[in-house]
Amino acid sequence: MRVIYSAIFAILFVSCISIKADVTTEKTIQTSKSLADAEAGIRLVMEAQEVAWNKHDLEEFMQGYWNNDALKFYGSKGLTKGWQNTLDNYKSGYPTKAESGTLNFVINDISNIEGDNYWVMGEYHLKRDIGNADGVFIIIFKKINGEWKIVADMSC
C-alpha cells in the first residue's frame, strides 16, 4: 500500500511541476510578445517623427508626444512642461529647414518599466548645412488610449 501511495504522490508531484513549467513558459511567451508589440509600436512613432521632422513639420513631429500639460521635456533650456510649450520651444529653436536639417534616430535600448510604460535610450543626429548637431536622449513612452505617446523626454 505504501508503494501505491508513493507512486501516486510521485505522479502528482511531477504533474504539478509540469503544469507550473507550462504556465511559466506561457507567461514568458506572452511577455515576449508584449515587448515585441510595444517595441514595434514605439519604433513606428519614432519613424513617423523622423519623417515629419525631415519635412520641417514640427506640429506633425509633436504628434508622437502626449498632448497634455503634464508632458515633460528636459533639454538645454531646462525643464519644459506641457505639449504647447514644448512645440513652442521646437519652433523657436528650429525656425527653418536650415536649422532643423535631417534627423536620424539611433535607438540603443527599449525596456519595459512596468505595465505599458517603456523607456527608450538612444541618439539623435541632425545633418545641417549650418553645422551638424548630435546628442543622446532618454524618452518615456506610455500607451494612452491605445496609442504610444512620449510622456517625458530628456534630450541633450
URHU-V392347 format. One record per residue. N is the residue number from 1. RES is the residue in one letter. PSI is psi as a letter, one per 30 degrees, with the letter a starting at -180 (none if undefined). Layout:
<<N	RES	PSI> <N	RES	PSI>>
This chain:
<<1	M	e> <2	R	e> <3	V	e> <4	I	e> <5	Y	e> <6	S	e> <7	A	e> <8	I	e> <9	F	e> <10	A	e> <11	I	e> <12	L	e> <13	F	e> <14	V	e> <15	S	e> <16	C	e> <17	I	e> <18	S	e> <19	I	e> <20	K	e> <21	A	e> <22	D	e> <23	V	e> <24	T	e> <25	T	e> <26	E	e> <27	K	e> <28	T	e> <29	I	e> <30	Q	e> <31	T	e> <32	S	e> <33	K	e> <34	S	e> <35	L	e> <36	A	e> <37	D	e> <38	A	e> <39	E	e> <40	A	e> <41	G	e> <42	I	e> <43	R	e> <44	L	e> <45	V	e> <46	M	e> <47	E	e> <48	A	e> <49	Q	e> <50	E	e> <51	V	e> <52	A	e> <53	W	e> <54	N	f> <55	K	g> <56	H	h> <57	D	i> <58	L	e> <59	E	e> <60	E	e> <61	F	e> <62	M	f> <63	Q	f> <64	G	f> <65	Y	l> <66	W	k> <67	N	i> <68	N	l> <69	D	f> <70	A	f> <71	L	k> <72	K	k> <73	F	k> <74	Y	j> <75	G	a> <76	S	f> <77	K	g> <78	G	a> <79	L	k> <80	T	k> <81	K	k> <82	G	k> <83	W	e> <84	Q	e> <85	N	e> <86	T	e> <87	L	e> <88	D	e> <89	N	e> <90	Y	e> <91	K	e> <92	S	e> <93	G	f> <94	Y	i> <95	P	f> <96	T	l> <97	K	e> <98	A	e> <99	E	e> <100	S	e> <101	G	b> <102	T	k> <103	L	k> <104	N	k> <105	F	k> <106	V	j> <107	I	j> <108	N	f> <109	D	k> <110	I	k> <111	S	k> <112	N	k> <113	I	e> <114	E	k> <115	G	b> <116	D	h> <117	N	k> <118	Y	k> <119	W	l> <120	V	k> <121	M	k> <122	G	a> <123	E	l> <124	Y	k> <125	H	k> <126	L	k> <127	K	k> <128	R	k> <129	D	f> <130	I	g> <131	G	k> <132	N	l> <133	A	k> <134	D	l> <135	G	a> <136	V	l> <137	F	l> <138	I	k> <139	I	k> <140	I	k> <141	F	k> <142	K	k> <143	K	j> <144	I	k> <145	N	h> <146	G	g> <147	E	k> <148	W	k> <149	K	k> <150	I	k> <151	V	f> <152	A	k> <153	D	k> <154	M	j> <155	S	k> <156	C	none>>
